[in-house]
């Protein structure tokens, strides 16, 4: 083994460890978003009316503790208005789901912070890497605070959280996922060229398409939060028209116009549908332009396939009036679609330099 190889081997091992750690963080953040969606769908998100970052780690351990939690919940508008006849067994059911959601959030912070400190102290992070990861942790911590303010908005007078805070909270969840996934992909890149033949630089048109696709998917997710916040999926449960109309009456009734996206059921559902059609038009064109590109050509059919699944899940969720399993699967698949789009963007802006020859001496391009 040469001196260069002996130096590269430990470095490669460290990068693999960093990649596995960050990949785990991606999974935990995705799980956090999915479980958060479940708390919204089941009404569990308002079951815990206090934010106790430390003491709240432990669940109720005695009948006295459960009675105290239930008494606190009875002061909330959700109990008074929506579930005035709820008994302890039903309360425990919704409590546990929200408790698990918050516990995953705490676990996500620990899973991210402790290895970050370890890798930083052991000098496994180079250049700006520790600062970038520290910023991501700070955003994650702020996300917890945003989540509590969102919950608190549903504990005032009405048992509904602010659709603005819900959209902001979900949007930040997607952004955190993108940032961690981007760093995961960075660490997964080989330290040395793989050998074989040198790849051409990705063309600008593909970079533009990738940015557009990612932006549209992100906006669709934020609009989807508006749909969830207004329970808009419980109306216009027909497809392809909205109760017989392609363009329903009464769009954009709230001024200024953008507030209708978060305050008007008709507008937010119409925009959610239109955005799906737009994404369905842009992705095939992106695939057409990039089908032969060595950096992303193999990822584009996957992107399109996952979008088709997402579209069908959305339609079925609407037609069956938002059953919890379908709605949760729809949100989980949105994360997958978004993650693939982030990966494609990374491949274009941080491309591999070379591609190794395949077995038999033929290139992977053949």
Buried (B, 14 or more C-beta within 10 A) or exposed (E): EEEEEEEBEEEBEBBEBBBBBBBBBBBBBBBBBBBBBBBBBBBBBBBBBEBEBEEBEEBBEEEEEBEEBBEBBBEBBBBEEBBEEBEEEEBBEBBEBBBBBBBBBBBBBEBBBEBBEEBBEEEBBEEEBBEBBBEBBEBBBEBBEBBBBBBBBBBEEEBBBBBBBBBBBBBBBBBBBBBBBBBBBBBBBBEEEEEBEEBEEBBEEBEEBBBBBBEBBBBBBBBBBBBBBBEBBEBBBEEEEBEEEEEBEEEBEEEEEEBBBBBBBBBBBBBBBEBBEBBBEBBEEBBEBBEEBBBBBEBBEBBBEBBEBBBEBBBBBBEEEBEEEBBBBBBBBBBBBBBBBBBBBBBBEEBBEBBEBEEEEEEEEE
